């Protein structure tokens, strides 16, 4: 138990810093757009450039984690992306900003498969939704803390100074992983009849249902993450100095959602995780509709906060589903594959939303686009729910069990 908590705490801290570094550019976005004379479409390409590099490394990162272990890969990834966080502050043009953000994405793209592999190796199937939920609270708490800090740094040090300062946390966490992350997992949690090997994984339609569901979800998630601060600034006229504090409210609600739905996915709804995540995404789409139809800032932030609760809430049970769909030796590779689908959606989302905003001079079309993607994701998950229930009734697949590594 002590080892499990240590692993969970260290990868939580790593993800916390990762989202510090991912979200800071959205807070600095208005200042960067002005300094480099960017259009909404070109800034959308800047946001997407991170996702391109991030997506590029999903499967290679997972394969490397399965082959060499999570520990060395995670330490290297932290150092690599921290360097490019700092280099973001030196860019002088749109082209150099895109290149640096792609390489920053490459560094962060190495981490996901390795982190989920650690959770799969240390926690049983039933406990993974809760463990994932605790781990993935960093996805909301990172931005919640980063947003006000980044807003203050932009005001007092300029947007370039923001990226210089944000280099430090990643290097410190890399040192912590070097000294404290266990070199060998004490146990592995295996699925006795889960697909094993790439041919089996790629020819199983549950793989592609998870892939499509996460791809469509990330259209909404990265559209939300990437454009929420700019939306609040441009449409709701919230000044940059206050922007970070206002933008942190939905992220804090996202943290509550992560814990609440993660707990449900490990307890009363453990056998209905896909339906739980599907319902969460449908509620998020409805909340986005409330946000863009809102008459005032308070109602808008309330809608965005509800959307954040349900967007983040699905993470814990979703990744528990993914880990149960594959054998132990492919956990890193398979979660990398599913996350690749997510990053394909995340790559196109800022570009499409930016193009819609540029063409219509309004964010309304972007909100509709994100809500539609959530509907498609929910439908994929409901199909997955039906498939897994049918398998359970026919006796295909066994309960996960622990065995020595």
N, C-alpha and C positions, 0 to 999 in steps of 0.2 A: 504493500500500500504506500509506503514511504517513497519507493522508486516511482510509482505511478504519479503521485502528486508532484514529485520533483520534475518529471518529464513534462507533465501538463503545465506546470508553472513556467518552465523555461520556454516552451514553444508558445505559450500565451504571451510572454514578454516579447518574444521575437515578432509575433504577429502584431502586437501593439505598436512596436516601432515601425513595422512595415506599413501600417496604415497611417502612422504619423507622416511618413514620407510620401505616401500616395496622395493624401488629401491636401497637403500643404499647397500644391500647385493650384487647386481649385479656389483656395482662399486668396492666394496671390494673383489669381487669374485676371481680375479687372486691372490690376497694376501692370501685369505683363502685357496684356492686350494693348494698353495705352503706350507703354515704353517701346514695344516692338512694332506698333502700328498693325495689329492683327485684326482680322474680321472674325465674326462668330464662327464662320466655316473653318478658317485656318486654326482657330483655337480648338475647335472640335478635332481637327487633325492632330494637334499637339496632344490632346488627351488620349486619342486613339493610338498614338505612337507608342505610349507606354504599354498599352494592351497588346500591340503587335509583338513587341519583344517578350512580354510576359507569356503570351500564347505560344510563341516559338519554342519555349523551353519546358512546357508542361510535360510532354512525354519523355524527352531526354532527361529531365530532372527526375522523374519517377523511375525511369530505367536505371539511372545512376544510383539512386537510393536503394533500389532492390539489389543492385550488384555490389556496391561498396559500403552500404550503410548510410543512415541518415545523418549521423554526427558530423563527419567531415564536410559533407555537402552543405549543411546548414551554416556552418562557420564560414566557409568560403563565400556563400551567397550573401551573408550579412556584410562582410568586408567589401565585396564587389559593388553591391548596390549603394552602400554608404558613400563610396568614392564618387559615384555618379549623381548622388543627391547633391553633394558639394559642387560638382562641376556644373550643375544646372544654374548656379549663381554666376557663372562666367560667360554664359551664352550672349551673343551679340546680334543674332538674327533668327528668323523663323527656321531656317534649314539646320543650324547648329542645335537649336532647341529640340527639334524633332530627333536628331541623331542621339543626343544625350539621353532623351527620354526613352528611346528604344533600348539603349544599353542598360539604363536603369531598370526597365522592364525585364530584360534578360536576367539580371541578377535576382530580382524578386521571383521570377518564374521558376527558379530552381528549387524553391522552398516547399511548395504545396504537397507534392507527392511524398516527400520525406516526412513532413509533419503528420499527414494522415496515416502514413505507414507506422509511425510511432504509436499513434492512438490505436490502430488495429492490432499492433503487437502487444500492447499493454492492457487493453480493456476487452471485456467480453462483448458479444453482440448486443445484449440487453443494455449494457452500461454505455455503449458508444454514443448514443444520442445525447445523454447528459454530459459525457466527457467532451464531445464535440461542442456542445453548447457553452460549457465553461471556457474552453479554448477559444471559441469564436466570438465571445463577448469582446475580444480585442478588436474585432472588426468595427464595432460601434464605439467602444470606449476610446480607441485610438483617435478617430476623427473628433469625438466629443472633446477630448483634451487638446488635440492638435488645433482645432478650429479657432478657439479664442487665443491660444498662444501664437498661432501663425498670424492672426489678425493684429495682435500687438507688435509682433516682430516686423511685419510689413510697415506699420506706422512708424516705428522707432528706428529700424535699421534698413528699411527698404526691402524690396522683394529679393534682391540678391543676397543680402545679409541673412534673410530667412533660411535660405538653402545652406549657407555656410554653417549656421548654428545647428541645423537639423542633421548634419553629418555625424555629430558626436554620439547620440544615443545608440546608433547601430553598431559603432565600433565597441562601445562599452558592453553591449549585449553579446557580441561575438566573443569577447573575453570571458563572459560568464558561461557561455556554452562550452568553451574550451576547457574550463576547469571543472564544471559540474554536470554536464550532460553525460549520462552513462554510455559507455562504449559498446555494450552488448545488452540487448533486451533479455530479461530473465525468463520470459515466456512468450509464446506466440498463440494467438487466437485464430483457429482455422475453421474453414467451412468444409465439411466432409464431402459435399457434392457440388461445391461451387465450381464454375468453369476455371480451368487451369491452362495457361498458355495463350498466346495471341490468337491462334486460329479459333479456339473455342470462344474466347471473349468477343471477337469481332463478328462471329456468326450467331451470337445470341441476341435476340431482339430486345431483351431487357437492357442490354448495354446501350443500345441506340435510343431507347426511350429515356434513359437517364441523361444521355448526351444531349438530346434535343430539349429536354426539360430544363437543363442547366443553361443551355445556350440562350433559350428564350427568356429565362429568368434574368440573365445578366444583361440583356438588352435594357430591361427596366432598372436593374440595380445600378449599372454604370451610368445610365442616363441620369438617374437620380443623384448619384454621388457626384458626377462630373458637372452637372448643370444647376444643382440646387442653390449654391452660393450666388452664381451669376443671375439666376432667376430672382432671388430675393433682393439683389442689388438693383437690377435693371427694371423689374416690374413692380416690386414692393417698395423700392426707393430706400432701402436700408443701407446706411453708410458703411464703408469698409471697416471702420473702427469698431462698430457694433456688430458687424456681419458674423464674425467668428462666434460670438456669444449666442446670437439667435440661431445660427446654423447648428450649434451643438445640441440644442433641445431635441430635434428628431433623432440624433445619434444616441442620446441617453435613453430615449424610448425604445430604440432598436436593441439596446442592451437588455432591457426588461423583457422584450419579446423573445430574444435569444434564449434566456434562462427559462421563461415560462413554457415555450413550445418544446425546448430541449427536454425539460422535465416530463412533459406529456409523452414525448417520443420514447422515453425510457420506462414509462410506467403504464398508465391506463390505455394509451394508444400505441403501445410498442408493436402490435401486430398490424397496425393501420397507418404506418408512417407516411406512405405515399399520399394517402387521402388527407392526412393532417397537413402536409406541405402544400398540396393542391388548394385546400381551403384557405390556407394562409396567403397564398398568392392571389386568389380571387379577392380576398378582403383588402390586400394591398392595392390592387387595381381600383377598387371602389374608393379607397381613401385618396388616391391620386386624383380621381375625378372631383372629390370634394375640395381638394387643395386648389386646383386651377379654376374652379367655379367660385371660390370664396370671394366675398365682398371686401373683407378687411385683412390686415396682416395677422391678427390673432387667429382668425378662422383658417387662414392659409397655413400657418405654422402648425395648427392642430391637425389639419389634414395630412401635412407632410410627416408629422410625428406618428400618426396612426399608420401611414404607409410604411414608415421605417420600422415600426413594431412588427409588422407582418413580413416585410422583406427580410429583415434579419432573423426573425423567428424561425424561418424554414431551414436555416443553415444546419443546426444540430441534427435533426432527424434526416435531412437529405443526405448528409455525408455518412450517417449510420447506414442508410440504405445502400449507398455506393460500396462501402466496405464489406457488406454482406453479399454483394453480387459476385465476388471474385475470390479466388484462393489466396492463401497467405503469401505465397512467393511473388504475387503480382500486385500487391496492394499499392505500392508506389506507382507502378506503371499504369494501373487501371484508373486510379484517382487522377493521375496526370492526364489520361485520355479524356475523362469526363470533364475535367477542368479546362481542357483545350476547347471543348464545345462552349463552355462558359465564356472563355476569352474571345472566341469568334464573335459571339453576341456582344461582348463588351467592347470589341474593336469597332464594330459598325455603329453601336448606339450613339456615341458622342458625335460621330460624323453626320449621321442622319438627323439627330436632334439639332445640331448646328445648322445643317442645310435647311431644315424646316423653319427654324427661327429666322435665318437670313431671308428666306423667301417670303415668309408671311408676316414678319415683324412682330411675331407673337409666339409665346411658349405653349399655347393651347394644343397645337398639332403635335408637339413633342410629348405632351402628357397622354394624348390619345394613342400615340405610337407605343409608348411604354405600357399602357394598360392592355393593349391588344396582345403584346408579347407575353404578358403575364397570363392571359387567358389561354394562349397556346401551350404554355408551360404547364398550367394546371390540367389541361386535357391529356397531355403526355403522362403526367403523374397518375391520373385516374386510370389510364390504360395500364400502367405499371402495377397499380393496386389490384386490378382485376386479374392480371397475369399471375402475380405472386399468390393471390388467394386461390386461384385455380390450381396452381402447383401444390399448395399446402393441402388442399382437399384430396388431391390425387396421390399424396405421399411423396412428392419429388422434393428432395432437399432435406437435410437434417438440421437440428439445432446446432449452433456453434458450440464448441467445447474447448477447454484449455488442455494443452499438452506442453511438455518441456520443449524449449526452443532447440 
